[in-house]
């Protein structure tokens, strides 16, 4: 996921599983939510994090129709790349 966000979507890595990009003057932050091998989120073992299968995109305070569409396109690109499903409650599917 890290390489996809950096190379394909041109986000900058700011910390472990956290990426940021300025779009239309607003900072968009994406965070990967860590999961263990069974898909339980938030488990960090001595072996490290096995995979990330949930992300969170922080929406800026100011958002217009154009920025909303750009963020939806980013979420869709990530979902397509990793065969993930977008949470329907957020209206991006």
Long-range contacts (C-beta under 8 A, 24 or more apart in sequence): 1-32, 1-52, 1-55, 1-78, 1-82, 4-78, 4-81, 4-82, 5-30, 5-78, 8-77, 8-81, 9-74, 9-77, 9-78, 17-49, 17-52, 23-67, 23-70, 23-71, 24-64, 24-66, 24-67, 24-70, 26-60, 26-62, 26-63, 26-67, 27-60, 28-57, 28-58, 28-59, 28-60, 28-71, 28-74, 29-57, 29-58, 30-55, 30-56, 30-57, 30-58, 30-74, 31-55, 31-56, 31-58, 53-82, 53-84
